[in-house]
């Protein structure tokens, strides 16, 4: 399979994906485009909800399975766009459009890579590729729903924009709902137990509290109060203030442990995690996949952003063309050269271990 043709076709697919809205749980039309890729290359595939997946032609149940995964859903475009987010525009080597960088460039590069290896015989690993849905919303019908359907995965590459550097660890996420209580009353009367004023000390606690363990690759656990809600009318002091706290968890803590610490230590009246399933991820530097990337001049680092790695129990590496700092920004773009280099590098890495 010629890499040049795969690259041309991958970029063409990305342009079509950009021009087809695919918000989380609404990816049915981009799923059809991905099906067309497999049909064009005569690759047997399956579709589960809006997840489209395939295994290599010479799949052998006696071998471990290597997962290639990226997502085809997007966030909503923000209001600062100056270009049409649903039009694939190429200017000065940049391909603009919603989802171009996060994570369309990664997705089409991994599809091209899978296609390159599809007909190879006597591979050390089986290959399974999953173009997944609902990544941006951590939805119930995303990659997490596929793990009981696809072959058991031994190791994975999750395609997210990393400038093709090796994200060997990724922070987990726990979102907490908390309440700070007080005494409700009429605003005209003296009240020394105002829930809103009580929140001042609570906010200061969250700002200054530090978890003890610092990770070499992911640094400290990061905790941020992101939402507040209280009161319904100007002349009534509310009984409570509602807070939302976003906690990014390093690889030295489980999400369960973070919840236990906050439930014990925080000065909130109540604090409850929404979910504990989005744990941190890591892969040993000594793993052959990481060593293959390092041998090609790639550097390792820890990623602060969440991806579908969080639902995998196997060693996984986050790796892909594009730059994470462009994700969810106005006038999102990816360099065409990044896709070309991404496909080439994916193939070179896998050639060392397959």
Secondary structure, DSSP 8 states (H G I E B T S, - for coil): --HHHHHHHHHHHHHHHHTS--BTT--HHHHHHHHHHHHHTT---EEETTEEEEE-TT--TTS-EEEEEEE--B----TT-SS-TTS-EEETTEEESTTIIIIIHHHHHHHHHHHHHTT--S-SSEEEEEEES-TTTT-TTSHHHHTTTS--EEEEEE---STT-EEEEE-EEEEEEEEEE---EETTS--S--HHHHHHHHHHHHHH---S--BTTTBS-EEEEEEEE--SSTTEE-SEEEEEEEEEE-TTS-HHHHHHHHHHH--SSEEEES-S----EE--TTSHHHHHHHHTT--EEEE-S--GGGG--SEEEE--SS-GGGTT-TT-EEEHHHHHHHHHHHHHHHHHH-
